[in-house]
């Protein structure tokens, strides 16, 4: 879906950016909540450990997701 820019005086609203922002914000939080619940329950951690992925890797990823979400909120 592509929207054209809408000119309102000196303000240009790019609906593609707004749509992307809302879509990302709406997807990031529920996915993070589910992933954190699964992590907290220990779901699949033994399988990840086989491939060298440990708790520190997960915690680093959760931090990056929080940073990404915060960046989108700041826009």
C-alpha positions in Angstrom: 0.0 0.0 0.0 1.5 3.3 -1.1 0.2 6.7 -0.1 1.3 10.0 -1.7 2.6 12.9 0.4 -0.2 15.3 1.5 0.8 18.9 1.5 -0.8 21.0 4.3 0.7 24.5 4.1 4.4 24.1 5.0 3.9 20.7 6.6 4.3 17.5 4.6 2.9 14.3 6.0 4.3 11.2 4.6 1.7 8.5 5.2 4.1 5.7 4.3 6.2 6.6 7.3 3.3 6.9 9.6 1.8 3.6 8.5 5.2 1.9 8.9 5.7 3.4 12.3 2.2 2.3 13.6 2.7 -1.1 12.1 6.1 -1.7 13.7 4.9 -0.4 17.1 1.9 -2.6 17.0 4.0 -5.7 16.2 7.1 -5.2 18.4 5.5 -5.1 21.8 3.3 -8.3 21.5 6.2 -10.3 20.0 8.5 -9.1 22.7 6.0 -10.0 25.5 5.5 -13.5 24.1 9.3 -14.0 23.7 10.0 -12.8 27.2 7.3 -15.1 28.7 8.7 -18.1 26.8 12.2 -17.2 27.9 11.2 -16.8 31.5 9.5 -20.2 31.4 12.7 -21.7 29.9 10.9 -22.7 26.7 13.3 -24.1 24.1 16.4 -22.8 25.9 18.0 -26.2 25.9 17.8 -26.3 22.1 19.4 -22.9 21.8 22.1 -23.9 24.2 23.2 -26.7 21.8 24.1 -24.0 19.2 26.0 -21.8 21.7 23.2 -19.3 22.4 23.1 -18.6 26.1 21.0 -16.4 28.5 23.3 -13.4 27.9 22.5 -13.6 24.2 18.8 -13.5 24.9 19.2 -10.6 27.4 21.2 -8.7 24.8 18.5 -9.2 22.2 15.7 -8.1 24.6 17.7 -5.0 25.3 18.0 -4.3 21.6 14.3 -4.8 21.1 13.6 -2.3 24.0 16.0 0.2 22.3 14.3 -0.2 19.0 10.8 0.3 20.5 12.0 3.4 22.3 13.4 4.8 19.1 10.1 4.3 17.3 8.3 6.0 20.2 10.7 8.9 19.9 9.8 9.6 16.3 
